[in-house]
Amino acid sequence: MCAPGCYEAVRRHLSRRGFLRGAAAGAAAFVATAEPNVGLAQPASFSRVVDLTHTLAPGFPTFTGAPYLKLEQRMFLDRDGYNVLEWTLLEHVGTHLDAPIHFANNAPSADRLSPASLVVPLAVIDVSGQAEADPDYQVLPSDVLAWERAHGPLPDNVCVAMNSGWDRHVATEMFRNADDRGVMHFPGFHADTAEFLIRERRVQGIAVDTLSLDHGRSKDFRTHTTWLPSGRWGLECVANLGQCPPKGATIVVGGPKIQGATGGPSRVFALL
């Protein structure tokens, strides 16, 4: 059943620009019921779509270094009349969603995240210079405050994304950047920043262009254990954040709707 005002909102916003502009208006009809700080997705027009998703293949880098994805063709057009691949994977591979349940038992799984919480404003914090100088760099509250001095307050229900430029390493060993002891070195969010965003701002999700919300050297996953149990989501291995403006885009997270999922490969877009 369409929520009150849904039909009129969709009718007003459908135009010759096509279905996707109307879909942005239709998203406003979804009302969040379970997660904190969830608002209505706002109608918005856009002229360009940036794909924030890496192509997922069996050789995609993983946190442990072991393969997380296997593909095998089970049905063949010539033999069976159609093609079908069988996927065998661990959820947290490629460009993927971390649902709150990933680090908290009594928290929403991926299928329980409201649609409106997955279509939100995008704020991109560029720390590529810091990451170039220090691969262990962590996004600090001071980086958020510097962004706000330049671009104004963070929008409500925003996704805050770290652009470290690390996505350019995805096809090389530099993406994991493991030293001789197996310790990885790549940027992430500092746990103090996660705490700051929870307490001081209204934020739906955080996103990184690396393998983890935490920086590679982390042993306690404090950013994960601070952020996800609060009912918010994260995105890892995001691509092409450098093609997005610091402010003004809308992120669309096509997360998996699989019962009980702790996360999973996702198709993610930025609407500009």
N, C-alpha and C positions, 0 to 999 in steps of 0.2 A: 504494500500500500504506500502511495506517495505521501510524504509529509505535507502539511498545509503549505501552500505557496510553491510547491515543487513544480507543478505543471506550468504555472505562469513564469517562474524563473527560467525554466528550460526554453519555453516559447520565446521569451524576450531575448535570450542570448544566442539562440540558433541564428546563423547568418550565412552568407555566401562564403565565409571563411571556412565553413564546414563543420563537421560533427565535433571535432575536438574542442572548439571554443564553446559549443553548447555543453559538452561534457563537464567543462570547468564550472559552469553554472549549476549543472545538475548535482555536482558534488556537494553543493551548499545545503542540499536537502538532508544529508546524513547528520544525525545528531549523536554525539558521543555519550556513552552512558557509564563506562567502567573506568576509564583511564584518567589520570590527573591532568589538569590544564588542557583539556581537549575542547577546542572551539569548533565553529563551523568553517568549512572550507569556503573561501571567498570567490565570487565570480571574477574572472580575469580573462583578458584577451592576451594573445601572444602571437608573435610572428616567426619564432624560430624554436626548434626543439633540439636540445643537446643531449645526446645519449651518454649517460654517466655510467654505463655498464661495459665491463670488459667481456669479450667473447670467452666463454668457458669451454675448455678442452681438457682432456685427461692430464696434460702436462702443466696445468696452471699451478703456480707456486702455492704452497700450503704452510700453515703455521708450524707443523711438525716436520715438514720436509717429505713426508710420506704421501703417496698419491691418495687423493680424496674422491676421485671420479673415475669410473670405468664405463665405457660405452661399447655396446655390442649389438650388432644388427641381428634381429630375431626374425623379421618378416621381410621378404624381398618382392619387389614389384613383379619380376618375371616369374617367380615361383608361386607366390601367394596372392598376387593381385594388388598388393599395397606394401609400402615400406614402413617398418617400425623398428625403432632403436630401444634397447633396454638400458636404463640408467641405473648404475649402482653408485651411491655417493654418500659422503658425510655431509650434513646440512651446511656446515660453515666453510664453503668453498666458493671461489670466484667472488664477484660482486654480490654481497649477500647481506641479509638482515640478521641482526641479533635481536631476538625478542626478549622481553623482560625475564621470562622463565629460564633463559639460558644461564642466569646466575641467581635465580631465586625460585624456590619451589612454589610459593603461593603468589604467583604473578602471572600476568596474561601470556599465553602462548601466541604464536604468530597469527593463528586464525581468529583470535579474539581481539586483535587490534582493530579499532574502529576505522572505517574508510576515511573519515575526515582527518584522522590523525596522521594519515599517510600522504596527504595532499596539502602541503603547507609552504609558507615562505622559506626561502633559502638565503642564508647569510654565509658568505665564503670568506674565511680568514686566511689570508695569504702569508704563510710562514716559509715559503720556498727559500728565501735568502738565509734564514736561520738554519733550516734543514741542510742546506748546502754546506754551511760552515760546521754544523754539528748534527750528525745523523741521529743522535739520541735526543734531539730537541723535543720538548713537550710544550704544547699550547698552554699558556698561563692565563690567569685572570687579567693580567695586565694587557695581554694581546686582545682580549675581548673588549676591554675598556678603550684601548687605542682604536679598535674598529668603530666603536660607538662615537668616539670623538670625531672621526672622519665621516661617518655615515648616519649618525643619529642612533637612537635607542634600537635595540634588537626588537623586531616585530614580535607580537604575541604568537605563541604556538609555532615558533620557527624551528627549522633544522639548522644547526650551526655546523658548518663543514670546515675541516682543516685541509687547505690546499698546500701540501708540502712539495708538490712536484714529483712525488715518489712514483706516480703511475707510469712515468717514462721508463722505469726500471723493470716493468712487469715481465719482460721477456728474458731477463738476465738473473744471475745469482744475486745481483745487487738488491733485488726486491726483498729478499730475506736478509741479506747482508750479515751472514753468520761468520763469526770469527773462528779462530782455531779451536776454541773451547765449545763451539756450537752456540754461543750467545749471539742473538740477533741484535742489529742496530738499525732502527728506523724510528721516525717520529710518531707521536701520538698525543692524546690529551692528558694533561696532568690531572690527578685525582682532585686537587684543589679547585681546578676549573670546573670539573663535574659538579662538585659541591656548590660552587658559586652559582652555576647555572640553575641548579635545582632550587636553591634558597632565594636567589636574588632576581631571577628572570623567569619568564614563562616560555619554556623550551620543550618541544616535543621530542626531538632526536638530535643526535650528533653523528657526524659522518667523517670518515678518514679515507685517504687514498693509499693506505698501507694495510698490512695484514691484521692490525689489531687496534682497538680503541686506545689501549695502553701502548706506550712506547716499547720497542723491541726488547729492551733489557729488563723489563718488569718481571719480577718473580711472584708478586702478590696480586696482580691484576686489580689494583685498587680502583682504577677508573671503572672497570667493568662492575666491580662489587659495590661501588657507590652509585653508578648511573642506572644500571638495569633494574635492580630491586625497587627503584622509585617508580616503576611502571612505564618508563620511557624506553625508546628503542635506539639502536645504533646501526650504522651501515659501515661495512668494511670493504676494502678493495674497490673504492669508487674511482671511476675514470673521468678524465676531461674536465675537472673542476676549474682548470685554468682557462677554459672557454666561457666560464660563467662570470657575470659581474659580481662585485662584492655584495650588492643589494639589488632587489627588484625581481629576481627570478622566483618561480614556484617549482618545488621539487615534487615529483610524483613517484612514489615507491610502490612498485608492483610486487609486494612481498607474497610469499607462499600462503595459501589458505588450506593448510593441511592440519588436521586435528592434532593438537598437542605439540606442534612443531616448535623447537627452540630457536628457529630461524630458518634460513635457507636461501639458495640462489634467487636473486631478484632482478627484474628489469627496472631500471631507474632512469628517469628523465628529468631534465630541467626545462621548463617552459619560460622563454625569454620574450 
